[in-house]
Amino acid sequence: MILRSSLRRLKNLGCFQIPIITHFSSMSRAISIDSDISIEGIGHWDFHNEHLLFDKSPKWDVSEYNHLLFEYSRDNLNIDALNLFKCMHSLGVLIDRSSFSCVLKVCGCLLDVVVGRQIHCQCIKSGFFEDVSVGTSLVDMYMKTKNIGDGVRLFDEMGETNVVSWTSLLTGFATNRLIDKAIEAFRMMRVDGIKPNPFTFSTILGALADDGAVKKGVQVHAMIIKNGFESTIFVANSLINMYSKSGMATEASAVFYGMENRNAVSWNGMIAGLVTNGHAVEALDLFYRMRLAGVKLTQMTFVTAIKLCANLKELTFARQLHSQVIRHGFGFDHNIESALMVSYTKCCQMDDAFKLFSVKNGGQSVVSWTVMISGYLQNGGKEQAAKLYCQMRRGGVLANDFTYSTILAAHPIVPLFQIHAEVIKTNYENAPTVGTALLDAYMKNGNINEAEKVFEIMDEKDIVAWSAMLAGYALVEDTEGAVRVFRQLAKEGVRPNEYTFSSVIDACNTPMAAAEQGKQLHASSIKSGHSNALCVSSALVTMYAKRGNIESANAVFKRQKERDLVSWNSMISGYAQHGYGLKALSVFEEMRRKKMAMDCITFMGVISACTHAGLVKEGQSFFDMMVKDLQIPPTMEIYSCMVDLYSRSGMLEKAVALINVMPFPAGATVWRTLLAACRVHRNIELGKLAAERLISLQPQDSAAYVLLSNLYAASGNWKERAKVRKLMDSRKVKKETGYSWIEVKNKTHSFMAGHFSHPLSDRIYMKLEELSIRLKDAGYHPDTNFVLHDVEDEHKETILSQHSERLAIAFGLIEASPGAPIQIVKNLRVCGDCHTVIKLISKIEEREIIVRDSNRFHHFKGGICSCGDYW
């Protein structure tokens, strides 16, 4: 006790006289100890006073010094431990292997490789370099100080290794995120006949969890059982962690409930695993069981439980936990404070979150600032978030990667280029989260080039960055860009996850996307085991529905074990767009029976189904259900659907009355819908009004001019039609050219009315002539009212016969496989005469023909169209 009390009063000890060397090869030479080299953080020592002090104490042998050295190390008094070791060296105590092993551990804890190298020299000089315990401590020290190469070389030079040595090497690789090397070291260890101990298993399980290598983890689990370590608490805890990180909550639960003894780490790990895997209710139940079991609640317990409140948006429970936190003395713990703030923001209690934030009295960290900024953004407060960000910067708090990733969502309140400049200046541009947020912001801003530049310069592209880039291409409907990036991802060996597949499948929804591309991606998702993930299956339902394959969409929908709102809405809208109104309503009724939540998109699909099926009363009933029963405020799109419902049925006055009572000014979509109906029903006065309103909103959009022009033409008012065309010319408004596309043998062919640019034009027009004869034999008479040109009837018939969709169908009949369905896409609406012709062609050719025009899908089969002629 005299020695201990004396040493505790020694705060400033002397200096080692040990040279620093950098190469192991030079360590075998004689080492001079003449130079004075200070240990970092330790002052110079008064040798005279040192000797006076210890002259008054009994003579201690090395074991007693080691005992005190171990106590300092155990209590994390690392500087004191170094002071004691220096004292031992200065007093000439014969330092043994235990002394070296302990002090090297201290150097590792302090991350002080300089002193570690000095002690390494002393080990060589004292002849302990070959000792396995000292060598192991040296490996551990170099690994902890991130000198991986030195650690590996030293391990290779060790004459003897044991399970502790191998475990130190494994731990070093795992800690430094060298997962592949850790796995290889574990394999080599067993090849060398070294039997892993519980610490080895715990380490390798942690590495496998971080790498997502769950298949290898299962094999290691079998080895653990074989070696009889499954009852070791920290090994079982590592298994829980691995299974939880791999999304295998059931397996993690099996390990947890199979444990004979559990500690707080076991409970916390299991609860956190359930939260991470979306099993919030089960996690809440386990938290209550933990309390009933009398397990002491730790800081980690409270953090996890508060995160659970955030996920469940359980405000009352969050407040109760807040009280418990204060009661247990954790009120000023930064992690708990941040978790509480997050919970309050998720529960939309920004005032409570801000009070907690303000109590810090200037002690706010970048984490707390970021939590508040994120909270305001989540609750629609872009202005408050931007203001808080500016306050943070003025207060001298430096933003980190999470801050930049968060504030980028405040665009355009916060200038995107300005934040990007700050990111570059602070060297965060290569941080995966910041790069991902930047490219996402640029994509949403429509700036694809800048997004691509950000993506290219990212040094480390994680799967989130790849998925964000794919989602960006899907947002701008760039299928080719998305597929190119997906192939690049596969080429670089990155494993796509469910969100990656969801994003790239979404990019295949566009009319110009290759039909086979979506099917290939579906096959890839099945092969990778992600096809049943909710986001992937929902994306597949949407993709197949939008690509004209409503049967495949329904097949995926039926196979879904769980369905989200996207799945239901896609199926309802899909059936509606394909003309299967009654099937759409059937899905809607099933959705109601299951008491699923609905939104505006649900009712847009339902009302659209009623519109295309001519079910006006039913559509009105669903609109009333949405507004009165479910109290969902109707959007502009909903009103547009209702105007379309009334207008198609000729109830133009009712459509106008609805427009007049809308709570906001009618948008372009509403007036365009009304104008199109006026053309069909030849209501010139109302058509003029709708056209004027539409032109005032979108003066450069050709739709208003063309529809009004066609209305005059259909009424035979060629003089007024000419005025509209002249107005278009003076304003330099160009009519959109009509095109039709067809994909045959993985190649897309485009056609324009009356053109002969296709290599097979001669054969196509010969086929049209043949069809013309057969159509007339079937009783077809051209409806020249759909030719809106002031020309002779004979010329009108020629114009009709050469519409782009007919050219595409003729090509399909020539080139497509016999009996295979023919699917074409048209950028404009199919005219009534072509609609009649295609019905007849489907009958006389005995082929199913699917046409997607600007308005909907038409399935022609056996002389009947799925739209029921409500085209």
Sequence and secondary structure as in RCSB ss.txt:
>XXXX:A:sequence
MILRSSLRRLKNLGCFQIPIITHFSSMSRAISIDSDISIEGIGHWDFHNEHLLFDKSPKWDVSEYNHLLFEYSRD
NLNIDALNLFKCMHSLGVLIDRSSFSCVLKVCGCLLDVVVGRQIHCQCIKSGFFEDVSVGTSLVDMYMKTKNIGD
GVRLFDEMGETNVVSWTSLLTGFATNRLIDKAIEAFRMMRVDGIKPNPFTFSTILGALADDGAVKKGVQVHAMII
KNGFESTIFVANSLINMYSKSGMATEASAVFYGMENRNAVSWNGMIAGLVTNGHAVEALDLFYRMRLAGVKLTQM
TFVTAIKLCANLKELTFARQLHSQVIRHGFGFDHNIESALMVSYTKCCQMDDAFKLFSVKNGGQSVVSWTVMISG
YLQNGGKEQAAKLYCQMRRGGVLANDFTYSTILAAHPIVPLFQIHAEVIKTNYENAPTVGTALLDAYMKNGNINE
AEKVFEIMDEKDIVAWSAMLAGYALVEDTEGAVRVFRQLAKEGVRPNEYTFSSVIDACNTPMAAAEQGKQLHASS
IKSGHSNALCVSSALVTMYAKRGNIESANAVFKRQKERDLVSWNSMISGYAQHGYGLKALSVFEEMRRKKMAMDC
ITFMGVISACTHAGLVKEGQSFFDMMVKDLQIPPTMEIYSCMVDLYSRSGMLEKAVALINVMPFPAGATVWRTLL
AACRVHRNIELGKLAAERLISLQPQDSAAYVLLSNLYAASGNWKERAKVRKLMDSRKVKKETGYSWIEVKNKTHS
FMAGHFSHPLSDRIYMKLEELSIRLKDAGYHPDTNFVLHDVEDEHKETILSQHSERLAIAFGLIEASPGAPIQIV
KNLRVCGDCHTVIKLISKIEEREIIVRDSNRFHHFKGGICSCGDYW
>XXXX:A:secstr
 HHHHHHHT  S   B       GGGGGS     S B  TT     HHHHHHHHHTS    HHHHHHHHHHHHHT
T HHHHHHHHHHHHHTT    HHHHHHHHHHHHHHT HHHHHHHHHHHHHHT TT HHHHHHHHHHHHHTT HHH
HHHHHHH S   HHHHHHHHHHHHHTT HHHHHHHHHHHHHTT    HHHHHHHHHHHHHHT HHHHHHHHHHHH
HHT TT HHHHHHHHHHHHHTT HHHHHHHHHT SS  HHHHHHHHHHHHHTT HHHHHHHHHHHHHTT    HH
HHHHHHHHHHHHT HHHHHHHHHHHHHTT TT HHHHHHHHHHHHHTT HHHHHHHHHTTTT   HHHHHHHHHH
HHHTT HHHHHHHHHHHHHTT    HHHHHHHGGGTTTS HHHHHHHHHHTT TTSHHHHHHHHHHHHHTT HHH
HHHHHHH SS  HHHHHHHHHHHHHTT HHHHHHHHHHHHHTT    HHHHHHHHHGGGSTTS HHHHHHHHHHH
HHHT TTSHHHHHHHHHHHHHTT HHHHHHHHHH SS  HHHHHHHHHHHHHTT HHHHHHHHHHHHHTT    H
HHHHHHHHHHHHHT HHHHHHHHHIIIIIS     HHHHHHHHHHHHHTT HHHHHHHHHH SS   HHHHHHHH
HHHHHHT HHHHHHHHHHHHHH TT HHHHHHHHHHHHHTT HHHHHHHHHHHHHTT      EEEEEETTEEEE
EETT   STTHHHHHHHHHHHHHHHHHTT    GGG  SSS HHHHHHHHHT HHHHHHHHHHHHS TT  EEEE
ESS   HHHHHHHHHHHHHTT  EEEE SS EEEEETTEETTTT  
